[in-house]
Amino acid sequence: MTTYADTPVARRNATGRSTGRWFAQVGWRHLVGVLAVAFSLFPILFVISAALNPLGTLSSTELVPTGASLENFTNLFQDTPFAHWFLNSLLLAGVASFASIFLSALAAYAFSRMRFAGRRVGLLALLLIQMFPQFLAIVAIFLIFTTVTALWPAIGFNTPWGLFLLYMGTALGANTWLMKGFFDTLPKELDESATMDGASHAQVFFRIMLPLVAPILAVTGLLAFIGSINEFIIANVFLTEPNSKTLAVGMFGLVAGERNNNFGMFAAGTLLTAIPTVLVFQLLQRYIVSGLTAGAVKG
Amino acid sequence: MSTSLSGPGSAEQAPGREPVRRGLPRTSRTARNHAPITATGLVVKVVLLGLVAGIAIWAAFPLVEAEHWVGLGILAATTAGLFYLYLTRRHIPAKYLVPGTLFLIAFQVFPVLYTASTAFTNFGDGHRGSKDDAIVAIQTSSVKQVPGSTEYSLSIATKGDPATGALVFLLSDPKTKEVFAGDAGGLRKLDAGEVTVSSLSGKITAAEGYTILNIGQASGRSDAVTALVVPTSGGAIRSNGLTRAYEGKAVRAYDVGCDCIKDGETGKTWTADAASGSFVAADGERLAQGWKVNVGLKNFSRVLTDPNISGPFFGTLVWNFAFAIGSTGLTFLLGLAIALALHSPRMRGTNLYRILLILPYAMPSFAMLLVWRDMFNTDFGLINNLFGLGVDWFGGSWSARIAVLLVQLWLGYPYMFLVATGALQAIPRELTEATSVDGATPWQSFKAVTLPLLLVALSPLLIASFAYNFNNVNAILFTTEGGPFPADNPRNGATDLLITYTYRLAFGAQGAEYGLATTVSIFIFAIVAIVAAISFSRTRKQEEVYS
């Protein structure tokens, strides 16, 4: 490591000019960071304030909490099947995001490393199919799953498995593209040498490629998780029984009627909904931070 | 410690590798045949294929029971195909593509094609089923009580939840003492041993397999009770209050000879019109119940020529592009700028910044859209209070558009920040270090090295983000609902996207018109696809760097 201007020794001898240099090199980065954090946080503070405000209405909520009680949270669990919604969402988003990144990693590997007939067409088709306004297919999806429910109730309406299958339909697409982009930036010599050393394609994929793309798996996993948690339109048609709903469907029902009065409960639910995503991000943080270059390309 | 991507260091790790690769154009086939079958691989293969077989057998039984032979054939072919694919040593790309593609076809392509096919029909309210369904519906809805028709004692029951389950009429004939169960599918005689009939009222008080609704539950669903018509051979059974039902005669009847509906009382006839899928009288009157027919390109020409639809199309299209480009572009610029600012080896606390920055993305977006809408409230909204403004945000066209874009920026930039950070980390620092050794300014090296490499990874994502935002229903419906609306046109608002505008036209107050709605969505799809295809072909050139 070279000696930087902002090491303690350098800073002790600092003149105004080197403070200026410090700002030019590092300080402005902190300024940008602080401003961005402020922009990110103020609506969330508003929600926290509303969740803690015992009055629980929209018109009484301000940015700084005017009171503190957990009344909104207890009401949420007592008056609504919030715990059910929470578990449903967690299970569905967890399983669906894991499965979907696996499926798209498989496809991205094939698209990035193999040359086969229909590769370009396949890539383009993937991009195009994703562009059809999906919620307008909801009538067709409804009709299809009416039949499925009659034949296999276990994967029909009001089951998490039916919705899971439906979400798998969109597993390829943007995530595959994102992953393929990262696969493409990995040097081909890595897997080619492994192949020459006698590794099968499965070994190359699981032992060499997957660890290398861990950061992008983490990012797309997070995206898929958030996408499933937030998915509303299909889940709203699919899940009609109170206990089978996901957070998005259940909580929308909470404020569909009288939003002003339930605003405190809604805000409390919003905060609780955010917890799993924040935790997932924390869990994946080190993979995201340890970039590709810090990983196996060098080692 | 570190080596460049294809420098001498990596060559040392595998001596002789490069000459082999260059001298002998290695096909994947030769390498594949050399790879041995490992024990783990074999076990995994057996377990997974066993699972496939198990699921196929589980899925086959209901298909056999329902005599769904086509479905069974597809299931058998798919399973056989999977077994062939994973037992052979050929078709390696397919091994990786088929799992996702199967789901894609079943739950994405098929519904989309199914939907697109309705664009050529008049599918919608009043045109849902076949012609026979329409005839039955017309006949049963014209049922009237006539002297001498049978009177039944009625109990309202369901097989499911009393509040939501499908309703069934349990009927007992006071004269013959026969008991029946009837629903929209028809009348079915019940075994007298399965039911308990009250001797007092003659009503059925219990029946095996049915939950009988009490008066409170039944009156709560009185609209559904009134609407339920049980077709019978001579007419239909309708309820008369909650405890009695009558079998009436259909006033309107279908006549095969003239292919028309005749009204027995007035003598008026409505002749079937195969082109429009409805029964039309000589004076032009149409019966509400029609059937689904193929209307060819009529929906397409209607979108282009109907002034109600094509009129505001252009203005909405321009805003739609502005919204999609603005949402994608602004979030990308802000996200990338912050990612670049924090991407420095000398930055302390980047983890903390990152945790706080992505919080908007961790918040449930549907809920935050509703929260933002309240923050833009003119009277007690946070935005006006915080900055001392008195702006009627959703009242003016431009302020509403700015507000929507601001919400999109807040919701979307953490995502762009995340992917830009990820992409930046994938770019070897040696590349930018090399340019600085060569005397390039940071801006020059960013423009010449970092940005092109970033765009290789991110441009497909930007295209996808554009396509997503082009049809971002939630962003509009949860905030402005398309408004504000001009005084003279309550159907097309300033922030309406094509998709929300279409949605209102097609599913709005006039009743569902799925055929028309899917037609417009095909137009939208075509626009997005063309834009995407153009940007895609441009990014292809960049992609060739790595192909």
Interface residues (C-beta under 8 A of the other chain):
Chain A: Y4 D6 Q25 V26 W28 R29 H30 V32 G33 A36 V37 F39 S40 L41 F42 P43 I44 F46 V47 L58 S59 E62 L63 L103 S104 L106 A107 Y109 A110 F111 M114 F116 R119 G122 L124 L126 L127 L128 I129 Q130 M131 F132 P133 Q134 F135 L136 A137 V139 A140 I141 L143 I144 A150 L151 W152 L165 L166 M168 G169 T170 A171 L172 G173 A174 T176 W177 L178 K180 G181 F182 D184 T185 P187 E189 E192 S193 T195 M196 D197 G198 A199 S200 H201 A202 Q203 F205 P215 I216 V219 L222 L223 I226 I229 N230 F232 I233 T240 L247 A248 M251 F252 V255 R259 F263 F266 A267 G269 T270 T273 A274 T277 V278 F281 Q282 Q285 I288 V289 G291 L292 T293 A294 V297 K298
Chain B: M1 S2 T3 L5 S6 S10 Q13 A14 R17 E18 V20 R21 R26 S28 A31 R32 H34 A35 P36 I37 T38 G41 A59 P62 L63 A66 H68 G71 I92 P93 K95 Y96 L97 P99 G100 T101 F103 L104 A106 F107 Q108 V109 F110 P111 V112 Y114 T115 A116 T118 T164 L334 A337 I338 A341 L342 S344 R346 M347 G349 T350 N351 Y353 R354 I355 L356 L357 I358 L359 P360 Y361 A362 M363 P364 S365 F366 A367 M368 L370 V371 W372 D374 M375 N377 F380 L382 N385 L386 W410 P414 Y415 L418 V419 T421 G422 A423 L424 Q425 A426 I427 P428 R429 L453 V456 A457 L458 P460 L461 I463 A464 S465 A467 Y468 N471 V473 N474 I499 Y514 A517 T518 S521 I524 F525 V528 A529 A532 A533 F536 E543 Y546 S547
